[in-house]
Amino acid sequence: MELFRDKLMLGAIPISQIDKNGFPLCQFDEVRYKEKQYIIIWHPLYNEFVASHYTGEFIRFSVLDKVEYIRNLKKSYSIERNI
């Protein structure tokens, strides 16, 4: 769990994957896949970034090129707090 915490603390880091439109993805990106919204986060059991849904469902790293980027929640939150 230490690695999980360390990954989260890195913030909105690039994850070396792009969405279906060629947009580079980062940790804490909100993405859409098959009409559902997910958050990209580190998965400690699979040792990779995944798109996680609040239901517990998730999309593996190898499929993230099929998602559509919406926004980065970490960056959006920072901007809203500075207003």
C-alpha positions, 0 to 999 in steps of 0.5 A: 500500500505504500507504493499506492500512496506514493503514486497518489502523492505524485499528482496528475502525472502522465501515464504513457497512454493516449485516449481515442483522440490522441490526447495524453492521459494523466493520473486523476483524469476523468474519462468516458467509456461506453457512456460511463465516467471513470477516474484514472488511478494507480491500481496496487494489485495490477501494478498499473494505471486503470480507469476506475468506476465508483461501482468497483468496475475498472478498465485495464491500462491496455484498453485506455486508448479506447476512452475519451478524455473529459478533464483532469480532476486534480488540475480542475480542483486547483483552478477552482480553489484559486478563484 
